[in-house]
Amino acid sequence: MRNCCHGVTYRLGQSIYIALTCRSNSATLPETRGASFTLPAEVISALQTLRRRELKDAKPDILLSTHQSDNLKVSIFLPPLPKISSVSKDEECDDCSQYYLSEIVREEHLLSQIESVVFAGEGEPTLRLPLLLSISRAVHDERIYLPIRVTTNGLIHSSVLHQMKEAGVTGLSIALITACQDQYVKLMNPIININTNELMNVHPHDVVCQFVQSAVTLGFHVEVTGVDRPEVNKYKAEELAKRLGVVTPFRWR
């Protein structure tokens, strides 16, 4: 695990993961997966570092707590953080983070056989979109032509997809979750940035659907995901994904 002022990195398989924030504008993946969710110890360490850095004045009970389940994985408990629709302007991007994180990617590419770069982690990476874009551009400026994927809830205006494409992002893993709008709100507790005029009075689930459809149209490799829950109609969710143009199988976690 490597870290800097905004963001940490860790390895999973043949990919290097970049976590830019612990904060989100919806329920996070660990929240939706529940108490049985496990991650490798190295990943837990990275997420702990990021929470401590971002939540400088936080009480201990809102940091990660863990218990060892075996030699490789750790069960995690993440007390939910307040949802936010955006980060402050001075938190969006900084040259130190951009340089340091892109250098880590370059080093890992030179020293090992990484096959892709993934923006993911506990929080929502598009909350730090300028930093995400600058790292992606820096990686391509180094002539490191690796697939770059963003794991996102898709609660952002689809116009940002053009910026992602220009910066070198090639794939998106989007949390579609369900075909039912009311159920989506219940499961994801989404917050839309009210300063984004284009999203005013638009249902959060429609925002995600538009994001998925636009990503497909622009030629991204698109995967949609959901949490396998008894109350979620998987057939309807999978049919919705097909209508939006997604050709890869729906990924149920």
Contacts in CASP RR format, 6 or more apart in sequence:
PFRMAT RR
TARGET T0000
AUTHOR 0000-0000-0000
METHOD contacts of the structure
MODEL  1
MRNCCHGVTYRLGQSIYIALTCRSNSATLPETRGASFTLPAEVISALQTL
RRRELKDAKPDILLSTHQSDNLKVSIFLPPLPKISSVSKDEECDDCSQYY
LSEIVREEHLLSQIESVVFAGEGEPTLRLPLLLSISRAVHDERIYLPIRV
TTNGLIHSSVLHQMKEAGVTGLSIALITACQDQYVKLMNPIININTNELM
NVHPHDVVCQFVQSAVTLGFHVEVTGVDRPEVNKYKAEELAKRLGVVTPF
RWR
1 8 0 8 1.000
1 9 0 8 1.000
1 10 0 8 1.000
1 42 0 8 1.000
1 45 0 8 1.000
1 46 0 8 1.000
1 49 0 8 1.000
2 8 0 8 1.000
2 9 0 8 1.000
2 104 0 8 1.000
3 9 0 8 1.000
3 46 0 8 1.000
3 49 0 8 1.000
3 50 0 8 1.000
3 53 0 8 1.000
4 96 0 8 1.000
4 97 0 8 1.000
4 100 0 8 1.000
4 101 0 8 1.000
5 53 0 8 1.000
5 94 0 8 1.000
5 96 0 8 1.000
5 97 0 8 1.000
5 100 0 8 1.000
6 20 0 8 1.000
6 21 0 8 1.000
6 53 0 8 1.000
6 91 0 8 1.000
6 93 0 8 1.000
6 94 0 8 1.000
6 96 0 8 1.000
6 97 0 8 1.000
6 128 0 8 1.000
6 131 0 8 1.000
7 18 0 8 1.000
7 19 0 8 1.000
7 20 0 8 1.000
7 21 0 8 1.000
7 50 0 8 1.000
7 53 0 8 1.000
7 97 0 8 1.000
7 101 0 8 1.000
8 18 0 8 1.000
8 19 0 8 1.000
8 46 0 8 1.000
8 47 0 8 1.000
8 49 0 8 1.000
8 50 0 8 1.000
9 16 0 8 1.000
9 17 0 8 1.000
9 18 0 8 1.000
9 19 0 8 1.000
9 46 0 8 1.000
9 101 0 8 1.000
9 104 0 8 1.000
9 105 0 8 1.000
9 108 0 8 1.000
10 16 0 8 1.000
10 17 0 8 1.000
10 19 0 8 1.000
10 42 0 8 1.000
10 43 0 8 1.000
10 45 0 8 1.000
10 46 0 8 1.000
11 17 0 8 1.000
11 42 0 8 1.000
11 108 0 8 1.000
11 114 0 8 1.000
12 40 0 8 1.000
12 43 0 8 1.000
12 118 0 8 1.000
14 113 0 8 1.000
14 114 0 8 1.000
14 115 0 8 1.000
14 116 0 8 1.000
15 114 0 8 1.000
15 115 0 8 1.000
15 116 0 8 1.000
15 117 0 8 1.000
15 118 0 8 1.000
16 104 0 8 1.000
16 105 0 8 1.000
16 108 0 8 1.000
16 114 0 8 1.000
16 116 0 8 1.000
16 117 0 8 1.000
16 118 0 8 1.000
17 43 0 8 1.000
17 118 0 8 1.000
17 119 0 8 1.000
17 120 0 8 1.000
17 121 0 8 1.000
18 101 0 8 1.000
18 105 0 8 1.000
18 117 0 8 1.000
18 118 0 8 1.000
18 119 0 8 1.000
18 120 0 8 1.000
18 125 0 8 1.000
18 135 0 8 1.000
19 46 0 8 1.000
19 47 0 8 1.000
19 50 0 8 1.000
19 119 0 8 1.000
19 120 0 8 1.000
19 121 0 8 1.000
19 122 0 8 1.000
19 123 0 8 1.000
19 125 0 8 1.000
20 119 0 8 1.000
20 123 0 8 1.000
20 125 0 8 1.000
20 127 0 8 1.000
20 128 0 8 1.000
20 131 0 8 1.000
20 132 0 8 1.000
21 50 0 8 1.000
21 54 0 8 1.000
21 87 0 8 1.000
21 122 0 8 1.000
21 123 0 8 1.000
21 124 0 8 1.000
21 125 0 8 1.000
21 127 0 8 1.000
21 128 0 8 1.000
22 47 0 8 1.000
22 50 0 8 1.000
22 51 0 8 1.000
22 54 0 8 1.000
22 55 0 8 1.000
22 81 0 8 1.000
22 122 0 8 1.000
22 123 0 8 1.000
23 54 0 8 1.000
23 81 0 8 1.000
23 84 0 8 1.000
23 87 0 8 1.000
23 123 0 8 1.000
23 124 0 8 1.000
23 127 0 8 1.000
24 81 0 8 1.000
24 83 0 8 1.000
24 84 0 8 1.000
24 122 0 8 1.000
24 123 0 8 1.000
24 124 0 8 1.000
24 127 0 8 1.000
24 153 0 8 1.000
25 83 0 8 1.000
25 84 0 8 1.000
25 85 0 8 1.000
25 86 0 8 1.000
25 124 0 8 1.000
25 127 0 8 1.000
25 153 0 8 1.000
25 155 0 8 1.000
25 190 0 8 1.000
25 191 0 8 1.000
25 192 0 8 1.000
25 193 0 8 1.000
26 83 0 8 1.000
26 124 0 8 1.000
26 153 0 8 1.000
26 155 0 8 1.000
26 175 0 8 1.000
26 188 0 8 1.000
26 189 0 8 1.000
26 190 0 8 1.000
26 191 0 8 1.000
26 204 0 8 1.000
27 80 0 8 1.000
27 187 0 8 1.000
27 188 0 8 1.000
27 189 0 8 1.000
28 78 0 8 1.000
28 122 0 8 1.000
28 123 0 8 1.000
28 124 0 8 1.000
29 37 0 8 1.000
29 121 0 8 1.000
29 122 0 8 1.000
29 151 0 8 1.000
29 175 0 8 1.000
29 253 0 8 1.000
30 37 0 8 1.000
30 76 0 8 1.000
30 78 0 8 1.000
30 122 0 8 1.000
31 78 0 8 1.000
31 80 0 8 1.000
32 177 0 8 1.000
32 187 0 8 1.000
32 188 0 8 1.000
32 226 0 8 1.000
32 227 0 8 1.000
33 227 0 8 1.000
33 253 0 8 1.000
35 75 0 8 1.000
35 77 0 8 1.000
36 75 0 8 1.000
37 75 0 8 1.000
37 76 0 8 1.000
38 69 0 8 1.000
38 73 0 8 1.000
38 74 0 8 1.000
38 75 0 8 1.000
38 76 0 8 1.000
39 47 0 8 1.000
39 73 0 8 1.000
39 74 0 8 1.000
39 76 0 8 1.000
40 72 0 8 1.000
40 73 0 8 1.000
40 74 0 8 1.000
41 68 0 8 1.000
41 72 0 8 1.000
41 73 0 8 1.000
41 74 0 8 1.000
44 64 0 8 1.000
44 66 0 8 1.000
44 74 0 8 1.000
44 76 0 8 1.000
47 64 0 8 1.000
47 76 0 8 1.000
47 121 0 8 1.000
47 122 0 8 1.000
48 63 0 8 1.000
48 64 0 8 1.000
50 122 0 8 1.000
51 58 0 8 1.000
51 62 0 8 1.000
51 63 0 8 1.000
51 64 0 8 1.000
51 122 0 8 1.000
52 58 0 8 1.000
52 63 0 8 1.000
55 62 0 8 1.000
55 63 0 8 1.000
55 81 0 8 1.000
61 79 0 8 1.000
62 79 0 8 1.000
62 81 0 8 1.000
64 76 0 8 1.000
64 77 0 8 1.000
64 78 0 8 1.000
65 76 0 8 1.000
65 77 0 8 1.000
66 74 0 8 1.000
66 75 0 8 1.000
66 76 0 8 1.000
66 77 0 8 1.000
67 74 0 8 1.000
67 75 0 8 1.000
68 74 0 8 1.000
69 75 0 8 1.000
78 122 0 8 1.000
83 189 0 8 1.000
83 190 0 8 1.000
83 191 0 8 1.000
84 127 0 8 1.000
84 191 0 8 1.000
85 191 0 8 1.000
85 192 0 8 1.000
85 193 0 8 1.000
85 194 0 8 1.000
85 195 0 8 1.000
86 127 0 8 1.000
86 193 0 8 1.000
86 195 0 8 1.000
87 127 0 8 1.000
87 128 0 8 1.000
91 128 0 8 1.000
92 128 0 8 1.000
92 129 0 8 1.000
92 130 0 8 1.000
92 131 0 8 1.000
93 128 0 8 1.000
93 130 0 8 1.000
93 131 0 8 1.000
93 134 0 8 1.000
94 131 0 8 1.000
97 131 0 8 1.000
98 131 0 8 1.000
98 134 0 8 1.000
98 135 0 8 1.000
98 138 0 8 1.000
99 138 0 8 1.000
101 135 0 8 1.000
102 135 0 8 1.000
102 138 0 8 1.000
102 139 0 8 1.000
102 142 0 8 1.000
105 114 0 8 1.000
105 117 0 8 1.000
105 135 0 8 1.000
105 139 0 8 1.000
105 142 0 8 1.000
105 144 0 8 1.000
105 146 0 8 1.000
106 139 0 8 1.000
106 142 0 8 1.000
106 144 0 8 1.000
108 114 0 8 1.000
109 144 0 8 1.000
109 146 0 8 1.000
114 146 0 8 1.000
115 146 0 8 1.000
115 147 0 8 1.000
116 146 0 8 1.000
116 147 0 8 1.000
116 148 0 8 1.000
116 149 0 8 1.000
117 136 0 8 1.000
117 139 0 8 1.000
117 146 0 8 1.000
117 147 0 8 1.000
117 148 0 8 1.000
117 149 0 8 1.000
118 148 0 8 1.000
118 149 0 8 1.000
118 150 0 8 1.000
118 151 0 8 1.000
119 125 0 8 1.000
119 132 0 8 1.000
119 148 0 8 1.000
119 149 0 8 1.000
119 150 0 8 1.000
119 151 0 8 1.000
120 150 0 8 1.000
120 151 0 8 1.000
120 173 0 8 1.000
121 151 0 8 1.000
124 152 0 8 1.000
124 153 0 8 1.000
124 155 0 8 1.000
125 132 0 8 1.000
125 150 0 8 1.000
125 151 0 8 1.000
125 152 0 8 1.000
126 132 0 8 1.000
126 150 0 8 1.000
126 152 0 8 1.000
126 154 0 8 1.000
126 155 0 8 1.000
126 156 0 8 1.000
126 160 0 8 1.000
129 156 0 8 1.000
129 160 0 8 1.000
129 163 0 8 1.000
132 150 0 8 1.000
132 164 0 8 1.000
132 167 0 8 1.000
133 163 0 8 1.000
133 164 0 8 1.000
133 167 0 8 1.000
134 167 0 8 1.000
136 148 0 8 1.000
136 164 0 8 1.000
136 167 0 8 1.000
136 168 0 8 1.000
136 169 0 8 1.000
137 167 0 8 1.000
137 168 0 8 1.000
139 146 0 8 1.000
139 148 0 8 1.000
139 168 0 8 1.000
140 167 0 8 1.000
140 168 0 8 1.000
147 170 0 8 1.000
147 171 0 8 1.000
147 221 0 8 1.000
148 168 0 8 1.000
148 169 0 8 1.000
148 170 0 8 1.000
148 171 0 8 1.000
149 169 0 8 1.000
149 170 0 8 1.000
149 171 0 8 1.000
149 172 0 8 1.000
149 173 0 8 1.000
149 221 0 8 1.000
150 164 0 8 1.000
150 169 0 8 1.000
150 171 0 8 1.000
150 172 0 8 1.000
150 173 0 8 1.000
151 172 0 8 1.000
151 173 0 8 1.000
152 172 0 8 1.000
152 173 0 8 1.000
152 174 0 8 1.000
152 175 0 8 1.000
153 174 0 8 1.000
153 175 0 8 1.000
153 188 0 8 1.000
153 190 0 8 1.000
153 208 0 8 1.000
154 174 0 8 1.000
154 175 0 8 1.000
154 207 0 8 1.000
154 208 0 8 1.000
154 211 0 8 1.000
154 212 0 8 1.000
155 190 0 8 1.000
155 191 0 8 1.000
155 192 0 8 1.000
155 204 0 8 1.000
155 207 0 8 1.000
155 208 0 8 1.000
155 211 0 8 1.000
156 193 0 8 1.000
156 207 0 8 1.000
156 211 0 8 1.000
157 196 0 8 1.000
157 198 0 8 1.000
157 199 0 8 1.000
157 207 0 8 1.000
157 211 0 8 1.000
158 210 0 8 1.000
158 211 0 8 1.000
158 213 0 8 1.000
158 214 0 8 1.000
158 215 0 8 1.000
159 198 0 8 1.000
161 211 0 8 1.000
161 214 0 8 1.000
161 215 0 8 1.000
161 218 0 8 1.000
161 220 0 8 1.000
162 218 0 8 1.000
164 172 0 8 1.000
164 220 0 8 1.000
165 218 0 8 1.000
165 219 0 8 1.000
165 220 0 8 1.000
169 220 0 8 1.000
170 220 0 8 1.000
170 221 0 8 1.000
171 215 0 8 1.000
171 220 0 8 1.000
171 221 0 8 1.000
171 222 0 8 1.000
171 223 0 8 1.000
172 215 0 8 1.000
172 220 0 8 1.000
172 221 0 8 1.000
172 222 0 8 1.000
172 223 0 8 1.000
173 223 0 8 1.000
173 224 0 8 1.000
173 225 0 8 1.000
173 251 0 8 1.000
174 208 0 8 1.000
174 211 0 8 1.000
174 212 0 8 1.000
174 215 0 8 1.000
174 222 0 8 1.000
174 223 0 8 1.000
174 224 0 8 1.000
174 225 0 8 1.000
175 188 0 8 1.000
175 208 0 8 1.000
175 224 0 8 1.000
175 225 0 8 1.000
175 226 0 8 1.000
176 208 0 8 1.000
176 209 0 8 1.000
176 212 0 8 1.000
176 224 0 8 1.000
176 225 0 8 1.000
176 226 0 8 1.000
176 237 0 8 1.000
176 240 0 8 1.000
176 241 0 8 1.000
176 250 0 8 1.000
177 183 0 8 1.000
177 184 0 8 1.000
177 187 0 8 1.000
177 188 0 8 1.000
177 208 0 8 1.000
177 225 0 8 1.000
177 226 0 8 1.000
177 227 0 8 1.000
177 232 0 8 1.000
177 237 0 8 1.000
178 184 0 8 1.000
178 187 0 8 1.000
178 205 0 8 1.000
178 226 0 8 1.000
178 232 0 8 1.000
178 233 0 8 1.000
178 236 0 8 1.000
178 237 0 8 1.000
179 233 0 8 1.000
179 236 0 8 1.000
179 237 0 8 1.000
179 239 0 8 1.000
179 240 0 8 1.000
180 233 0 8 1.000
180 236 0 8 1.000
181 203 0 8 1.000
181 205 0 8 1.000
181 206 0 8 1.000
183 231 0 8 1.000
183 232 0 8 1.000
184 190 0 8 1.000
184 204 0 8 1.000
184 205 0 8 1.000
184 208 0 8 1.000
185 204 0 8 1.000
185 205 0 8 1.000
187 227 0 8 1.000
187 229 0 8 1.000
187 232 0 8 1.000
188 204 0 8 1.000
190 204 0 8 1.000
192 199 0 8 1.000
192 202 0 8 1.000
192 204 0 8 1.000
192 207 0 8 1.000
193 199 0 8 1.000
194 200 0 8 1.000
199 207 0 8 1.000
209 240 0 8 1.000
209 244 0 8 1.000
212 222 0 8 1.000
212 224 0 8 1.000
212 241 0 8 1.000
212 244 0 8 1.000
212 245 0 8 1.000
212 246 0 8 1.000
213 244 0 8 1.000
213 245 0 8 1.000
215 222 0 8 1.000
216 222 0 8 1.000
216 244 0 8 1.000
216 245 0 8 1.000
216 246 0 8 1.000
221 248 0 8 1.000
222 245 0 8 1.000
222 246 0 8 1.000
222 248 0 8 1.000
223 246 0 8 1.000
223 248 0 8 1.000
223 251 0 8 1.000
224 241 0 8 1.000
224 244 0 8 1.000
224 246 0 8 1.000
224 250 0 8 1.000
224 251 0 8 1.000
225 250 0 8 1.000
225 251 0 8 1.000
225 252 0 8 1.000
225 253 0 8 1.000
226 232 0 8 1.000
226 237 0 8 1.000
226 250 0 8 1.000
226 251 0 8 1.000
226 252 0 8 1.000
226 253 0 8 1.000
227 252 0 8 1.000
227 253 0 8 1.000
228 234 0 8 1.000
228 252 0 8 1.000
228 253 0 8 1.000
234 250 0 8 1.000
234 252 0 8 1.000
237 250 0 8 1.000
238 250 0 8 1.000
241 250 0 8 1.000
END
